[in-house]
Amino acid sequence: MDESPAPPETIPNYIREGLDRQGTDTLEAIIGYCEARIEWLSERPVTDEAELHGDDEQLVEVEHSESGTVVIKKVTCGKSGCRCARGHLHGPYKYVVTREGESLKWEYKGRVQE
């Protein structure tokens, strides 16, 4: 008889053990739930402002839309000797932020007039 497939190491034992006790109908239902949950997690807006800017940046505006979270912020350029290293930030610039798995995808939209 064939051996059971080995689970990925990233699945905690308590979940694997629970899955191993289920029949095919329940496993199919679990697959459907997991796919729907992944879609929901990927599409939800980014609401934690800590995810939207670094220590050396300043949020100007955050707005949630169907296309993602619209972020307008001022940033540093990272060049040594630039005024932004002394608190004079560049921008503001507009970005659309979406979730891509467990990370954020930033799409630069350009400079915004103040």
N, C-alpha and C positions, 0 to 999 in steps of 0.2 A: 504494500500500500504506500502511496506517496506521502511524503512528509508535509506537514503544514508549512506555509510560507513563513519566513522569518520576518518579524515586524521591524520597522525602522527603529534605530536606537533612540530616536527623539521622542517616541511615544512612551509616556510614563507607564510603568507596570500596572498600576491600578486601572488604567484605561484598557490596556491590552488584555488583561485578565477578564475584564467585563465583556469585551468584544469576543473573546474566545468562547464565551458561554452562550453566544447568540446564534440563532438560526439564520438561514438565508433571507427570509422576509424581513426580519428585524435589521439585519446588516444592510439590506437595500434601502430601508427607511433611514438608517443612520447615514448612509452615503448621500441621500437626497438632502438631509438636514445639513450635513457638513458643506455640501456645495452651496446651499442657500446662505449659510452663515458666512462662508468665504466671500460670496458676492456682496453681502450686506457690509461686512467689514471693509471691503475694498472701496465701496461706494460712499460710505458715511463721510460727512464733512470733517475736516480737521478743526477741532474746537479747542484744543489745548494750546494756548498762546505760547507756551514754552517750546513747543515743537516748531513754531513759526519764526523765531528769531534767535540769534545768538547774543552773547553778552555785549558784543561790540556793534549791535544793530538797534534800530529804533522802529517799532511798529507805528505806522501812521493810521492805517485802517485795515480792518478785517471784515469781509462780507462773504456769506455763504451763498453759492449759486448752484444751479444744476450742473454746470461744467466743472465745479470744484470750489475750493476756498480761494477767494480773491484776496491777495495780500499786497498791501502797499507799505513799503518800508524804506528806511534810509540805511545805508550800509557803508562799511569801510572797504577800501580797495586792496588793502594789504601791502601797498608799496611803502617802503621805509621812507621816512621824511615827509610823507604826505600830511596835509592838514587833518585828514580824517583820523590819523593816529592820535590827534590831540582833541578829538571830540567833534570836529566839523565833518559830519557824515555826508556822503554823496547821495543824491536822489532827490525826491523819492522815486522808487521804481516799482512797477506793477508785476506781479507774478500770479499764476494760477497754480494752486497746489492740489494734487490729487494723491490718493493712496495707491501704492503699487506693491502689493504684498504687505510686508511689515515696514516698508520704508515709504518716504514721501518723494513724489516726483514734482520738481519745480519747473514750470514753463515760464520763461522770461517774456513779458509782453511789452516792455519798453519804459521809458522815462515818463513820469506823470508831472504835469504842470502844477506848481503850487499856487 
